[in-house]
Every structure is written in structure tokens, then in C-alpha cells.
Amino acid sequence: MKEAHPTHRSNMTPLVDKLVKHLSLQYPSWVAKGEITATQWRDEKGRTFLPETVGRKLREAEENKRIAVKKTGKSVSYKWLPHDLRDRYIPTSEREGEELFTKTTQ
């Protein structure tokens, strides 16, 4: 099996961080996926990431509960998750209904 180039992974993590930061600056607004993938995201060497790569990194950020995702028609929108909401967030892969957060018990 072919190993990934040693710098491949390190080039991707900064993209997740950039995406999360971009969404945090838009908070509390939801941002359409098309708006995010239409932006030309670049690495530190100026290379542009493909929209598919941006989409994968958005999913990674959601799986790590750094951003929230909700369906908007046929597409999705994203929003930065404040730290105090991250434990209650239900990722789309685990969601059974429309609820984005678990109920709090007092």
C-alpha cells in the first residue's frame, strides 16, 4: 500500500482551521455550502484546494464538533459552534431527526 506524502496531512489541517475561523467570523449566521466552496481556499504555498477537498474538510470539522451543519433545501449550511454547545451537538452522521442538539437536563 502506498503511503501518503509526509506533508499531505499537515497541509490539510490548516485548511480545517481556516474554515472554522471563517465560520466563527460569520457567527451567528449560517453560511451556505456553495458560498464556502466557491471561495478559492489556498495553502501556505498558494496552491488552491478543490471544492471537493473543502467539502471533505468541512465534514471533518463537523465530525469534530467544531462547526454545525443543517439541511437547507437540497444543500446544507454551516455555522461555527461555540465551545459551550459542542458537547450537545449531534453530528449529521448520528442524527435521527431534525434536532441539532441534545436536550439539556436540569
Biopython code that builds the backbone (N, CA, C, O; Angstrom):
import numpy as np
from Bio.PDB.StructureBuilder import StructureBuilder

atoms = [
    (1, "MET", "N", (0.839, -1.172, 0.000)),
    (1, "MET", "CA", (0.000, 0.000, 0.000)),
    (1, "MET", "C", (0.892, 1.245, 0.000)),
    (1, "MET", "O", (1.873, 1.319, 0.740)),
    (2, "LYS", "N", (0.541, 2.208, -0.830)),
    (2, "LYS", "CA", (1.326, 3.436, -0.958)),
    (2, "LYS", "C", (1.040, 4.372, 0.216)),
    (2, "LYS", "O", (-0.115, 4.625, 0.558)),
    (3, "GLU", "N", (2.115, 4.880, 0.826)),
    (3, "GLU", "CA", (1.950, 5.809, 1.942)),
    (3, "GLU", "C", (1.713, 7.214, 1.415)),
    (3, "GLU", "O", (2.188, 7.576, 0.339)),
    (4, "ALA", "N", (0.971, 8.000, 2.185)),
    (4, "ALA", "CA", (0.720, 9.394, 1.821)),
    (4, "ALA", "C", (2.013, 10.191, 1.928)),
    (4, "ALA", "O", (2.885, 9.885, 2.742)),
    (5, "HIS", "N", (2.116, 11.192, 1.113)),
    (5, "HIS", "CA", (3.267, 12.081, 1.174)),
    (5, "HIS", "C", (3.340, 12.664, 2.579)),
    (5, "HIS", "O", (2.303, 13.034, 3.129)),
    (6, "PRO", "N", (4.530, 12.761, 3.184)),
    (6, "PRO", "CA", (4.635, 13.208, 4.575)),
    (6, "PRO", "C", (4.013, 14.577, 4.846)),
    (6, "PRO", "O", (3.549, 14.821, 5.960)),
    (7, "THR", "N", (3.991, 15.470, 3.866)),
    (7, "THR", "CA", (3.429, 16.793, 4.110)),
    (7, "THR", "C", (1.947, 16.859, 3.794)),
    (7, "THR", "O", (1.304, 17.874, 4.063)),
    (8, "HIS", "N", (1.391, 15.788, 3.224)),
    (8, "HIS", "CA", (-0.013, 15.804, 2.813)),
    (8, "HIS", "C", (-0.940, 16.121, 3.980)),
    (8, "HIS", "O", (-1.786, 17.007, 3.861)),
    (9, "ARG", "N", (-0.807, 15.433, 5.086)),
    (9, "ARG", "CA", (-1.683, 15.640, 6.232)),
    (9, "ARG", "C", (-1.481, 17.021, 6.842)),
    (9, "ARG", "O", (-2.455, 17.681, 7.203)),
    (10, "SER", "N", (-0.253, 17.461, 6.960)),
    (10, "SER", "CA", (-0.001, 18.762, 7.575)),
    (10, "SER", "C", (-0.551, 19.902, 6.724)),
    (10, "SER", "O", (-0.871, 20.967, 7.252)),
    (11, "ASN", "N", (-0.666, 19.693, 5.420)),
    (11, "ASN", "CA", (-1.238, 20.723, 4.558)),
    (11, "ASN", "C", (-2.742, 20.819, 4.729)),
    (11, "ASN", "O", (-3.325, 21.868, 4.452)),
    (12, "MET", "N", (-3.390, 19.743, 5.183)),
    (12, "MET", "CA", (-4.839, 19.723, 5.267)),
    (12, "MET", "C", (-5.362, 20.305, 6.570)),
    (12, "MET", "O", (-6.383, 20.992, 6.552)),
    (13, "THR", "N", (-4.711, 20.061, 7.695)),
    (13, "THR", "CA", (-5.195, 20.559, 8.980)),
    (13, "THR", "C", (-5.338, 22.069, 8.986)),
    (13, "THR", "O", (-6.334, 22.569, 9.510)),
    (14, "PRO", "N", (-4.402, 22.820, 8.434)),
    (14, "PRO", "CA", (-4.608, 24.273, 8.387)),
    (14, "PRO", "C", (-5.863, 24.672, 7.607)),
    (14, "PRO", "O", (-6.457, 25.707, 7.907)),
    (15, "LEU", "N", (-6.279, 23.886, 6.623)),
    (15, "LEU", "CA", (-7.498, 24.203, 5.889)),
    (15, "LEU", "C", (-8.709, 24.082, 6.812)),
    (15, "LEU", "O", (-9.593, 24.938, 6.783)),
    (16, "VAL", "N", (-8.759, 23.039, 7.620)),
    (16, "VAL", "CA", (-9.855, 22.899, 8.575)),
    (16, "VAL", "C", (-9.879, 24.113, 9.498)),
    (16, "VAL", "O", (-10.939, 24.687, 9.747)),
    (17, "ASP", "N", (-8.717, 24.500, 10.002)),
    (17, "ASP", "CA", (-8.631, 25.665, 10.890)),
    (17, "ASP", "C", (-9.090, 26.944, 10.198)),
    (17, "ASP", "O", (-9.770, 27.770, 10.805)),
    (18, "LYS", "N", (-8.720, 27.108, 8.931)),
    (18, "LYS", "CA", (-9.155, 28.289, 8.171)),
    (18, "LYS", "C", (-10.662, 28.309, 8.002)),
    (18, "LYS", "O", (-11.292, 29.357, 8.149)),
    (19, "LEU", "N", (-11.244, 27.158, 7.695)),
    (19, "LEU", "CA", (-12.686, 27.068, 7.511)),
    (19, "LEU", "C", (-13.432, 27.371, 8.806)),
    (19, "LEU", "O", (-14.431, 28.091, 8.802)),
    (20, "VAL", "N", (-12.942, 26.819, 9.909)),
    (20, "VAL", "CA", (-13.565, 27.060, 11.209)),
    (20, "VAL", "C", (-13.460, 28.536, 11.572)),
    (20, "VAL", "O", (-14.423, 29.128, 12.059)),
    (21, "LYS", "N", (-12.298, 29.128, 11.337)),
    (21, "LYS", "CA", (-12.127, 30.555, 11.639)),
    (21, "LYS", "C", (-13.062, 31.405, 10.777)),
    (21, "LYS", "O", (-13.681, 32.346, 11.274)),
    (22, "HIS", "N", (-13.164, 31.079, 9.496)),
    (22, "HIS", "CA", (-14.059, 31.812, 8.593)),
    (22, "HIS", "C", (-15.493, 31.771, 9.122)),
    (22, "HIS", "O", (-16.178, 32.794, 9.149)),
    (23, "LEU", "N", (-15.941, 30.595, 9.540)),
    (23, "LEU", "CA", (-17.297, 30.467, 10.057)),
    (23, "LEU", "C", (-17.458, 31.178, 11.399)),
    (23, "LEU", "O", (-18.530, 31.709, 11.690)),
    (24, "SER", "N", (-16.409, 31.195, 12.216)),
    (24, "SER", "CA", (-16.511, 31.892, 13.504)),
    (24, "SER", "C", (-16.674, 33.394, 13.301)),
    (24, "SER", "O", (-17.324, 34.063, 14.104)),
    (25, "LEU", "N", (-16.089, 33.923, 12.236)),
    (25, "LEU", "CA", (-16.225, 35.354, 11.942)),
    (25, "LEU", "C", (-17.614, 35.689, 11.417)),
    (25, "LEU", "O", (-18.028, 36.847, 11.468)),
    (26, "GLN", "N", (-18.341, 34.696, 10.913)),
    (26, "GLN", "CA", (-19.704, 34.891, 10.404)),
    (26, "GLN", "C", (-20.759, 34.660, 11.495)),
    (26, "GLN", "O", (-21.931, 34.984, 11.301)),
    (27, "TYR", "N", (-20.347, 34.105, 12.635)),
    (27, "TYR", "CA", (-21.267, 33.718, 13.698)),
    (27, "TYR", "C", (-22.095, 34.909, 14.144)),
    (27, "TYR", "O", (-21.531, 35.991, 14.311)),
    (28, "PRO", "N", (-23.408, 34.776, 14.350)),
    (28, "PRO", "CA", (-24.201, 33.560, 14.452)),
    (28, "PRO", "C", (-24.894, 33.156, 13.151)),
    (28, "PRO", "O", (-25.816, 32.341, 13.180)),
    (29, "SER", "N", (-24.482, 33.693, 12.043)),
    (29, "SER", "CA", (-25.137, 33.390, 10.767)),
    (29, "SER", "C", (-24.757, 32.006, 10.246)),
    (29, "SER", "O", (-23.652, 31.514, 10.475)),
    (30, "TRP", "N", (-25.712, 31.389, 9.534)),
    (30, "TRP", "CA", (-25.450, 30.157, 8.797)),
    (30, "TRP", "C", (-24.888, 30.554, 7.440)),
    (30, "TRP", "O", (-25.324, 31.543, 6.852)),
    (31, "VAL", "N", (-23.923, 29.789, 6.939)),
    (31, "VAL", "CA", (-23.283, 30.081, 5.655)),
    (31, "VAL", "C", (-23.519, 28.890, 4.724)),
    (31, "VAL", "O", (-23.249, 27.745, 5.084)),
    (32, "ALA", "N", (-24.024, 29.178, 3.527)),
    (32, "ALA", "CA", (-24.325, 28.124, 2.559)),
    (32, "ALA", "C", (-23.048, 27.429, 2.087)),
    (32, "ALA", "O", (-22.004, 28.059, 1.918)),
    (33, "LYS", "N", (-23.157, 26.126, 1.879)),
    (33, "LYS", "CA", (-22.008, 25.340, 1.403)),
    (33, "LYS", "C", (-21.474, 25.912, 0.093)),
    (33, "LYS", "O", (-20.260, 25.994, -0.096)),
    (34, "GLY", "N", (-22.369, 26.309, -0.814)),
    (34, "GLY", "CA", (-21.943, 26.857, -2.099)),
    (34, "GLY", "C", (-21.090, 28.101, -1.956)),
    (34, "GLY", "O", (-20.152, 28.312, -2.725)),
    (35, "GLU", "N", (-21.413, 28.918, -0.978)),
    (35, "GLU", "CA", (-20.621, 30.126, -0.732)),
    (35, "GLU", "C", (-19.216, 29.766, -0.257)),
    (35, "GLU", "O", (-18.239, 30.410, -0.641)),
    (36, "ILE", "N", (-19.123, 28.743, 0.572)),
    (36, "ILE", "CA", (-17.813, 28.332, 1.100)),
    (36, "ILE", "C", (-16.979, 27.652, 0.020)),
    (36, "ILE", "O", (-15.795, 27.951, -0.130)),
    (37, "THR", "N", (-17.594, 26.733, -0.736)),
    (37, "THR", "CA", (-16.827, 26.004, -1.752)),
    (37, "THR", "C", (-16.502, 26.873, -2.960)),
    (37, "THR", "O", (-15.589, 26.548, -3.718)),
    (38, "ALA", "N", (-17.230, 27.973, -3.156)),
    (38, "ALA", "CA", (-16.930, 28.881, -4.271)),
    (38, "ALA", "C", (-15.708, 29.748, -3.980)),
    (38, "ALA", "O", (-15.086, 30.284, -4.897)),
    (39, "THR", "N", (-15.373, 29.880, -2.708)),
    (39, "THR", "CA", (-14.185, 30.652, -2.320)),
    (39, "THR", "C", (-12.938, 29.870, -2.705)),
    (39, "THR", "O", (-12.901, 28.648, -2.565)),
    (40, "GLN", "N", (-11.930, 30.561, -3.184)),
    (40, "GLN", "CA", (-10.673, 29.891, -3.521)),
    (40, "GLN", "C", (-9.796, 29.837, -2.274)),
    (40, "GLN", "O", (-9.129, 30.809, -1.920)),
    (41, "TRP", "N", (-9.814, 28.690, -1.624)),
    (41, "TRP", "CA", (-9.018, 28.461, -0.422)),
    (41, "TRP", "C", (-7.631, 28.022, -0.855)),
    (41, "TRP", "O", (-7.493, 27.147, -1.709)),
    (42, "ARG", "N", (-6.605, 28.624, -0.272)),
    (42, "ARG", "CA", (-5.211, 28.333, -0.664)),
    (42, "ARG", "C", (-4.398, 27.878, 0.538)),
    (42, "ARG", "O", (-4.669, 28.252, 1.679)),
    (43, "ASP", "N", (-3.386, 27.055, 0.245)),
    (43, "ASP", "CA", (-2.460, 26.651, 1.301)),
    (43, "ASP", "C", (-1.355, 27.691, 1.423)),
    (43, "ASP", "O", (-1.360, 28.705, 0.725)),
    (44, "GLU", "N", (-0.414, 27.429, 2.312)),
    (44, "GLU", "CA", (0.662, 28.400, 2.565)),
    (44, "GLU", "C", (1.581, 28.614, 1.370)),
    (44, "GLU", "O", (2.322, 29.596, 1.330)),
    (45, "LYS", "N", (1.544, 27.707, 0.394)),
    (45, "LYS", "CA", (2.358, 27.860, -0.820)),
    (45, "LYS", "C", (1.566, 28.463, -1.971)),
    (45, "LYS", "O", (2.084, 28.597, -3.080)),
    (46, "GLY", "N", (0.306, 28.828, -1.711)),
    (46, "GLY", "CA", (-0.515, 29.464, -2.736)),
    (46, "GLY", "C", (-1.284, 28.515, -3.631)),
    (46, "GLY", "O", (-1.938, 28.951, -4.578)),
    (47, "ARG", "N", (-1.216, 27.226, -3.347)),
    (47, "ARG", "CA", (-1.968, 26.249, -4.150)),
    (47, "ARG", "C", (-3.433, 26.265, -3.725)),
    (47, "ARG", "O", (-3.752, 26.350, -2.540)),
    (48, "THR", "N", (-4.314, 26.181, -4.717)),
    (48, "THR", "CA", (-5.756, 26.225, -4.463)),
    (48, "THR", "C", (-6.295, 24.826, -4.169)),
    (48, "THR", "O", (-5.951, 23.860, -4.850)),
    (49, "PHE", "N", (-7.148, 24.731, -3.139)),
    (49, "PHE", "CA", (-7.810, 23.473, -2.823)),
    (49, "PHE", "C", (-9.041, 23.312, -3.707)),
    (49, "PHE", "O", (-9.745, 24.286, -3.971)),
    (50, "LEU", "N", (-9.304, 22.098, -4.163)),
    (50, "LEU", "CA", (-10.504, 21.810, -4.944)),
    (50, "LEU", "C", (-11.739, 21.901, -4.046)),
    (50, "LEU", "O", (-11.646, 21.647, -2.845)),
    (51, "PRO", "N", (-12.895, 22.259, -4.614)),
    (51, "PRO", "CA", (-14.127, 22.309, -3.813)),
    (51, "PRO", "C", (-14.426, 20.978, -3.103)),
    (51, "PRO", "O", (-14.969, 20.979, -1.998)),
    (52, "GLU", "N", (-14.079, 19.857, -3.724)),
    (52, "GLU", "CA", (-14.301, 18.556, -3.105)),
    (52, "GLU", "C", (-13.479, 18.416, -1.828)),
    (52, "GLU", "O", (-13.957, 17.867, -0.835)),
    (53, "THR", "N", (-12.252, 18.908, -1.855)),
    (53, "THR", "CA", (-11.390, 18.868, -0.679)),
    (53, "THR", "C", (-11.966, 19.753, 0.415)),
    (53, "THR", "O", (-11.973, 19.376, 1.587)),
    (54, "VAL", "N", (-12.447, 20.925, 0.036)),
    (54, "VAL", "CA", (-13.060, 21.833, 1.006)),
    (54, "VAL", "C", (-14.271, 21.143, 1.652)),
    (54, "VAL", "O", (-14.459, 21.228, 2.865)),
    (55, "GLY", "N", (-15.080, 20.471, 0.849)),
    (55, "GLY", "CA", (-16.235, 19.746, 1.368)),
    (55, "GLY", "C", (-15.845, 18.664, 2.361)),
    (55, "GLY", "O", (-16.494, 18.507, 3.395)),
    (56, "ARG", "N", (-14.787, 17.915, 2.055)),
    (56, "ARG", "CA", (-14.305, 16.879, 2.978)),
    (56, "ARG", "C", (-13.830, 17.485, 4.282)),
    (56, "ARG", "O", (-14.072, 16.932, 5.355)),
    (57, "LYS", "N", (-13.154, 18.620, 4.194)),
    (57, "LYS", "CA", (-12.634, 19.269, 5.400)),
    (57, "LYS", "C", (-13.760, 19.874, 6.236)),
    (57, "LYS", "O", (-13.657, 19.937, 7.461)),
    (58, "LEU", "N", (-14.825, 20.315, 5.588)),
    (58, "LEU", "CA", (-15.996, 20.786, 6.332)),
    (58, "LEU", "C", (-16.623, 19.617, 7.098)),
    (58, "LEU", "O", (-17.014, 19.772, 8.255)),
    (59, "ARG", "N", (-16.718, 18.453, 6.460)),
    (59, "ARG", "CA", (-17.251, 17.270, 7.147)),
    (59, "ARG", "C", (-16.366, 16.880, 8.325)),
    (59, "ARG", "O", (-16.865, 16.495, 9.383)),
    (60, "GLU", "N", (-15.051, 16.979, 8.140)),
    (60, "GLU", "CA", (-14.126, 16.661, 9.225)),
    (60, "GLU", "C", (-14.329, 17.613, 10.405)),
    (60, "GLU", "O", (-14.337, 17.184, 11.559)),
    (61, "ALA", "N", (-14.490, 18.897, 10.114)),
    (61, "ALA", "CA", (-14.715, 19.883, 11.181)),
    (61, "ALA", "C", (-16.029, 19.605, 11.898)),
    (61, "ALA", "O", (-16.125, 19.795, 13.111)),
    (62, "GLU", "N", (-17.040, 19.157, 11.163)),
    (62, "GLU", "CA", (-18.318, 18.837, 11.794)),
    (62, "GLU", "C", (-18.204, 17.578, 12.655)),
    (62, "GLU", "O", (-18.748, 17.531, 13.758)),
    (63, "GLU", "N", (-17.508, 16.570, 12.161)),
    (63, "GLU", "CA", (-17.322, 15.345, 12.940)),
    (63, "GLU", "C", (-16.595, 15.626, 14.251)),
    (63, "GLU", "O", (-16.809, 14.936, 15.247)),
    (64, "ASN", "N", (-15.744, 16.631, 14.246)),
    (64, "ASN", "CA", (-15.015, 17.033, 15.454)),
    (64, "ASN", "C", (-15.779, 18.068, 16.271)),
    (64, "ASN", "O", (-15.247, 18.626, 17.231)),
    (65, "LYS", "N", (-17.030, 18.322, 15.886)),
    (65, "LYS", "CA", (-17.939, 19.231, 16.585)),
    (65, "LYS", "C", (-17.385, 20.652, 16.704)),
    (65, "LYS", "O", (-17.594, 21.329, 17.711)),
    (66, "ARG", "N", (-16.685, 21.087, 15.676)),
    (66, "ARG", "CA", (-16.193, 22.465, 15.640)),
    (66, "ARG", "C", (-17.160, 23.378, 14.899)),
    (66, "ARG", "O", (-17.186, 24.589, 15.120)),
    (67, "ILE", "N", (-17.971, 22.766, 13.998)),
    (67, "ILE", "CA", (-18.995, 23.507, 13.261)),
    (67, "ILE", "C", (-20.276, 22.677, 13.245)),
    (67, "ILE", "O", (-20.248, 21.458, 13.416)),
    (68, "ALA", "N", (-21.398, 23.365, 13.036)),
    (68, "ALA", "CA", (-22.693, 22.698, 12.931)),
    (68, "ALA", "C", (-23.123, 22.690, 11.475)),
    (68, "ALA", "O", (-22.727, 23.551, 10.690)),
    (69, "VAL", "N", (-23.949, 21.691, 11.124)),
    (69, "VAL", "CA", (-24.472, 21.565, 9.771)),
    (69, "VAL", "C", (-25.984, 21.404, 9.865)),
    (69, "VAL", "O", (-26.489, 20.667, 10.711)),
    (70, "LYS", "N", (-26.703, 22.107, 8.979)),
    (70, "LYS", "CA", (-28.145, 21.894, 8.885)),
    (70, "LYS", "C", (-28.522, 21.852, 7.414)),
    (70, "LYS", "O", (-27.899, 22.503, 6.575)),
    (71, "LYS", "N", (-29.554, 21.073, 7.119)),
    (71, "LYS", "CA", (-30.054, 20.984, 5.745)),
    (71, "LYS", "C", (-30.794, 22.265, 5.412)),
    (71, "LYS", "O", (-31.567, 22.790, 6.213)),
    (72, "THR", "N", (-30.537, 22.753, 4.205)),
    (72, "THR", "CA", (-31.259, 23.921, 3.687)),
    (72, "THR", "C", (-31.685, 23.570, 2.265)),
    (72, "THR", "O", (-30.939, 23.774, 1.308)),
    (73, "GLY", "N", (-32.891, 23.041, 2.148)),
    (73, "GLY", "CA", (-33.361, 22.588, 0.843)),
    (73, "GLY", "C", (-32.583, 21.365, 0.399)),
    (73, "GLY", "O", (-32.522, 20.365, 1.113)),
    (74, "LYS", "N", (-31.986, 21.449, -0.788)),
    (74, "LYS", "CA", (-31.207, 20.329, -1.321)),
    (74, "LYS", "C", (-29.746, 20.384, -0.900)),
    (74, "LYS", "O", (-28.981, 19.465, -1.191)),
    (75, "SER", "N", (-29.357, 21.447, -0.223)),
    (75, "SER", "CA", (-27.966, 21.613, 0.179)),
    (75, "SER", "C", (-27.873, 21.695, 1.699)),
    (75, "SER", "O", (-28.804, 21.315, 2.409)),
    (76, "VAL", "N", (-26.756, 22.187, 2.184)),
    (76, "VAL", "CA", (-26.542, 22.366, 3.620)),
    (76, "VAL", "C", (-25.931, 23.730, 3.892)),
    (76, "VAL", "O", (-25.374, 24.373, 3.003)),
    (77, "SER", "N", (-26.048, 24.151, 5.138)),
    (77, "SER", "CA", (-25.407, 25.374, 5.606)),
    (77, "SER", "C", (-24.588, 25.034, 6.835)),
    (77, "SER", "O", (-24.855, 24.053, 7.528)),
    (78, "TYR", "N", (-23.584, 25.862, 7.094)),
    (78, "TYR", "CA", (-22.658, 25.627, 8.191)),
    (78, "TYR", "C", (-22.631, 26.827, 9.122)),
    (78, "TYR", "O", (-22.865, 27.964, 8.716)),
    (79, "LYS", "N", (-22.333, 26.535, 10.400)),
    (79, "LYS", "CA", (-22.198, 27.591, 11.388)),
    (79, "LYS", "C", (-21.159, 27.156, 12.411)),
    (79, "LYS", "O", (-21.086, 25.981, 12.769)),
    (80, "TRP", "N", (-20.363, 28.100, 12.877)),
    (80, "TRP", "CA", (-19.382, 27.840, 13.921)),
    (80, "TRP", "C", (-20.106, 27.468, 15.206)),
    (80, "TRP", "O", (-21.143, 28.046, 15.531)),
    (81, "LEU", "N", (-19.557, 26.500, 15.937)),
    (81, "LEU", "CA", (-20.141, 26.083, 17.208)),
    (81, "LEU", "C", (-19.326, 26.649, 18.365)),
    (81, "LEU", "O", (-18.142, 26.340, 18.496)),
    (82, "PRO", "N", (-19.946, 27.473, 19.203)),
    (82, "PRO", "CA", (-19.241, 27.924, 20.406)),
    (82, "PRO", "C", (-18.899, 26.721, 21.292)),
    (82, "PRO", "O", (-19.597, 25.707, 21.261)),
    (83, "HIS", "N", (-17.850, 26.832, 22.060)),
    (83, "HIS", "CA", (-17.361, 25.725, 22.885)),
    (83, "HIS", "C", (-18.431, 25.174, 23.829)),
    (83, "HIS", "O", (-18.481, 23.967, 24.064)),
    (84, "ASP", "N", (-19.288, 26.045, 24.374)),
    (84, "ASP", "CA", (-20.287, 25.569, 25.334)),
    (84, "ASP", "C", (-21.406, 24.748, 24.691)),
    (84, "ASP", "O", (-22.183, 24.118, 25.408)),
    (85, "LEU", "N", (-21.509, 24.739, 23.368)),
    (85, "LEU", "CA", (-22.536, 23.945, 22.680)),
    (85, "LEU", "C", (-21.993, 22.653, 22.070)),
    (85, "LEU", "O", (-22.770, 21.799, 21.644)),
    (86, "ARG", "N", (-20.704, 22.508, 22.025)),
    (86, "ARG", "CA", (-20.105, 21.374, 21.304)),
    (86, "ARG", "C", (-20.456, 20.016, 21.897)),
    (86, "ARG", "O", (-20.627, 19.051, 21.151)),
    (87, "ASP", "N", (-20.566, 19.915, 23.210)),
    (87, "ASP", "CA", (-20.905, 18.627, 23.826)),
    (87, "ASP", "C", (-22.327, 18.198, 23.501)),
    (87, "ASP", "O", (-22.620, 17.002, 23.488)),
    (88, "ARG", "N", (-23.206, 19.138, 23.243)),
    (88, "ARG", "CA", (-24.611, 18.835, 22.970)),
    (88, "ARG", "C", (-24.908, 18.649, 21.486)),
    (88, "ARG", "O", (-25.987, 18.169, 21.137)),
    (89, "TYR", "N", (-23.985, 19.015, 20.610)),
    (89, "TYR", "CA", (-24.223, 18.942, 19.171)),
    (89, "TYR", "C", (-24.296, 17.491, 18.700)),
    (89, "TYR", "O", (-23.506, 16.652, 19.134)),
    (90, "ILE", "N", (-25.247, 17.200, 17.809)),
    (90, "ILE", "CA", (-25.410, 15.861, 17.227)),
    (90, "ILE", "C", (-24.929, 15.927, 15.766)),
    (90, "ILE", "O", (-25.596, 16.544, 14.935)),
    (91, "PRO", "N", (-23.787, 15.305, 15.438)),
    (91, "PRO", "CA", (-23.307, 15.316, 14.048)),
    (91, "PRO", "C", (-24.326, 14.672, 13.104)),
    (91, "PRO", "O", (-25.103, 13.811, 13.516)),
    (92, "THR", "N", (-24.318, 15.086, 11.860)),
    (92, "THR", "CA", (-25.298, 14.573, 10.890)),
    (92, "THR", "C", (-25.227, 13.051, 10.757)),
    (92, "THR", "O", (-26.250, 12.411, 10.518)),
    (93, "SER", "N", (-24.053, 12.468, 10.905)),
    (93, "SER", "CA", (-23.922, 11.014, 10.780)),
    (93, "SER", "C", (-24.629, 10.272, 11.919)),
    (93, "SER", "O", (-24.925, 9.084, 11.787)),
    (94, "GLU", "N", (-24.903, 10.955, 13.033)),
    (94, "GLU", "CA", (-25.555, 10.336, 14.190)),
    (94, "GLU", "C", (-26.992, 10.829, 14.373)),
    (94, "GLU", "O", (-27.710, 10.328, 15.239)),
    (95, "ARG", "N", (-27.406, 11.784, 13.584)),
    (95, "ARG", "CA", (-28.710, 12.427, 13.753)),
    (95, "ARG", "C", (-29.828, 11.552, 13.213)),
    (95, "ARG", "O", (-29.733, 11.011, 12.112)),
    (96, "GLU", "N", (-30.885, 11.419, 13.996)),
    (96, "GLU", "CA", (-32.037, 10.641, 13.547)),
    (96, "GLU", "C", (-33.176, 11.534, 13.081)),
    (96, "GLU", "O", (-33.996, 11.109, 12.268)),
    (97, "GLY", "N", (-33.242, 12.735, 13.569)),
    (97, "GLY", "CA", (-34.300, 13.653, 13.182)),
    (97, "GLY", "C", (-33.697, 14.984, 12.754)),
    (97, "GLY", "O", (-32.584, 15.042, 12.231)),
    (98, "GLU", "N", (-34.450, 16.040, 12.986)),
    (98, "GLU", "CA", (-34.012, 17.383, 12.598)),
    (98, "GLU", "C", (-33.268, 18.110, 13.713)),
    (98, "GLU", "O", (-32.674, 19.161, 13.476)),
    (99, "GLU", "N", (-33.296, 17.561, 14.926)),
    (99, "GLU", "CA", (-32.675, 18.224, 16.073)),
    (99, "GLU", "C", (-31.151, 18.273, 15.909)),
    (99, "GLU", "O", (-30.514, 17.269, 15.591)),
    (100, "LEU", "N", (-30.580, 19.472, 16.134)),
    (100, "LEU", "CA", (-29.127, 19.624, 16.043)),
    (100, "LEU", "C", (-28.434, 19.393, 17.376)),
    (100, "LEU", "O", (-27.244, 19.081, 17.422)),
    (101, "PHE", "N", (-29.198, 19.549, 18.475)),
    (101, "PHE", "CA", (-28.615, 19.454, 19.805)),
    (101, "PHE", "C", (-29.420, 18.503, 20.690)),
    (101, "PHE", "O", (-30.634, 18.364, 20.538)),
    (102, "THR", "N", (-28.718, 17.859, 21.610)),
    (102, "THR", "CA", (-29.413, 17.031, 22.598)),
    (102, "THR", "C", (-30.108, 17.956, 23.585)),
    (102, "THR", "O", (-29.709, 19.105, 23.772)),
    (103, "LYS", "N", (-31.128, 17.445, 24.196)),
    (103, "LYS", "CA", (-31.856, 18.218, 25.215)),
    (103, "LYS", "C", (-31.004, 18.293, 26.477)),
    (103, "LYS", "O", (-30.292, 17.346, 26.813)),
    (104, "THR", "N", (-31.083, 19.409, 27.162)),
    (104, "THR", "CA", (-30.371, 19.532, 28.424)),
    (104, "THR", "C", (-31.276, 19.064, 29.546)),
    (104, "THR", "O", (-32.487, 19.282, 29.512)),
    (105, "THR", "N", (-30.690, 18.426, 30.529)),
    (105, "THR", "CA", (-31.449, 18.021, 31.702)),
    (105, "THR", "C", (-30.956, 18.840, 32.883)),
    (105, "THR", "O", (-29.756, 18.926, 33.143)),
    (106, "GLN", "N", (-31.875, 19.424, 33.573)),
    (106, "GLN", "CA", (-31.523, 20.297, 34.707)),
    (106, "GLN", "C", (-31.862, 19.635, 35.997)),
    (106, "GLN", "O", (-31.641, 20.210, 37.063)),
]
sb = StructureBuilder()
sb.init_structure("model")
sb.init_model(0)
sb.init_chain("A")
sb.init_seg("    ")
for serial, (resi, resn, name, xyz) in enumerate(atoms, 1):
    if name == "N":
        sb.init_residue(resn, " ", resi, " ")
    sb.init_atom(name, np.array(xyz, "f"), 0.0, 1.0, " ", f" {name:<3s}", serial, name[0])
structure = sb.get_structure()
